Amino acid sequence: MAQHFRYVTIENDQLQDIQLLQFPLALQKLGMFIIEEYQGKRKNAKDKPLILSIKNSKSGFTMVVAVMGYTREVDSRNSFGDYFRDAAATVGCKSKHESFETGIVEIKNEDFRVFI
């Protein structure tokens, strides 16, 4: 599945400014910025979703966000919520889906490497 998307992992959560990215909307906006910059520099790049993850040592969870980066006229739903649930169930890791957005999941830090 990894050939179908790009991903970024932020693990250093000790920096003070990193705390600003512990919110789903902030992480989504960072993802949109990364996608736009990448596509601006690589004109022939295929449209692929971007998966961003950020570790939070205080909560014990890593937030994982899927950013589509492009609009799909037929189906505007972010189907990564289904992929995230299936992946968590397959590897047996603990996850939380507490957001209205389907493309956001939180995985226990110790389960993250297995999940990804």
C-alpha positions as CSV (number, residue, x, y, z in Angstrom):
1,M,0.0,0.0,0.0
2,A,2.9,2.4,0.6
3,Q,3.4,2.9,-3.1
4,H,-0.1,4.6,-3.1
5,F,0.8,7.5,-0.8
6,R,3.6,9.6,0.6
7,Y,4.3,9.8,4.3
8,V,6.1,12.0,6.9
9,T,6.7,11.1,10.5
10,I,7.5,13.6,13.2
11,E,8.9,11.9,16.3
12,N,10.8,14.7,18.2
13,D,8.0,16.0,20.4
14,Q,10.4,17.6,22.9
15,L,10.6,21.0,21.0
16,Q,8.2,23.6,22.2
17,D,6.9,24.6,18.8
18,I,6.1,20.9,18.0
19,Q,3.2,21.2,20.5
20,L,1.4,23.4,17.9
21,L,1.1,20.4,15.6
22,Q,-0.6,18.2,18.1
23,F,-4.0,19.3,16.8
24,P,-5.5,17.5,13.8
25,L,-6.3,20.7,11.9
26,A,-2.8,22.0,12.3
27,L,-1.3,18.8,11.0
28,Q,-3.8,18.7,8.1
29,K,-2.7,22.3,7.1
30,L,1.0,21.3,7.3
31,G,0.1,18.3,5.1
32,M,-1.6,20.6,2.5
33,F,1.5,22.9,2.5
34,I,3.8,20.0,2.0
35,I,1.7,18.6,-0.9
36,E,1.5,22.0,-2.6
37,E,5.2,22.6,-2.3
38,Y,6.1,19.1,-3.5
39,Q,3.8,19.4,-6.5
40,G,5.1,22.9,-7.2
41,K,8.7,21.6,-7.4
42,R,7.8,18.4,-9.2
43,K,5.3,19.3,-12.0
44,N,5.0,15.7,-13.2
45,A,4.5,14.2,-9.8
46,K,1.4,11.9,-9.4
47,D,-1.3,13.0,-7.1
48,K,-0.9,10.9,-4.0
49,P,-2.4,11.3,-0.5
50,L,0.1,12.3,2.2
51,I,0.1,10.5,5.6
52,L,1.5,12.5,8.4
53,S,2.1,11.3,11.9
54,I,3.3,13.1,15.1
55,K,4.2,11.5,18.4
56,N,2.9,12.8,21.7
57,S,4.8,11.4,24.6
58,K,2.5,13.1,27.2
59,S,-0.7,11.4,25.9
60,G,1.1,8.2,24.9
61,F,-0.4,8.3,21.4
62,T,0.8,9.1,17.9
63,M,-1.7,11.0,15.8
64,V,-1.9,9.9,12.1
65,V,-3.6,12.1,9.6
66,A,-4.3,11.4,5.9
67,V,-4.4,14.5,3.7
68,M,-5.8,13.9,0.2
69,G,-4.3,17.0,-1.3
70,Y,-6.6,17.1,-4.2
71,T,-10.4,17.0,-4.8
72,R,-12.2,14.1,-6.2
73,E,-15.4,14.9,-7.9
74,V,-17.0,11.5,-7.6
75,D,-16.2,10.7,-4.0
76,S,-14.9,13.5,-1.7
77,R,-14.8,11.1,1.4
78,N,-11.4,10.4,2.9
79,S,-11.4,6.6,2.8
80,F,-8.2,6.4,4.9
81,G,-10.4,6.1,8.0
82,D,-11.4,2.6,6.8
83,Y,-7.8,1.8,6.0
84,F,-6.7,2.9,9.4
85,R,-9.3,0.8,11.2
86,D,-8.5,-2.2,9.1
87,A,-4.7,-1.8,9.6
88,A,-5.2,-1.4,13.4
89,A,-7.4,-4.5,13.6
90,T,-5.1,-6.6,11.4
91,V,-2.0,-5.9,13.6
92,G,-3.9,-5.8,16.8
93,C,-2.9,-2.4,18.0
94,K,-4.8,0.0,20.2
95,S,-6.3,3.0,18.3
96,K,-8.7,5.9,18.9
97,H,-11.0,7.4,16.3
98,E,-12.4,10.4,18.1
99,S,-12.6,12.9,15.3
100,F,-15.4,13.9,12.9
101,E,-12.8,13.5,10.1
102,T,-12.4,9.9,9.0
103,G,-8.8,10.4,8.0
104,I,-7.5,10.8,11.6
105,V,-6.5,8.1,14.0
106,E,-4.5,7.9,17.2
107,I,-2.3,4.9,17.8
108,K,-0.5,4.0,21.0
109,N,3.1,5.0,20.7
110,E,4.4,1.5,21.4
111,D,2.1,0.1,18.6
112,F,2.9,2.8,16.0
113,R,5.8,1.0,14.3
114,V,3.7,-2.2,13.8
115,F,0.8,-0.1,12.5
116,I,2.8,1.9,9.9
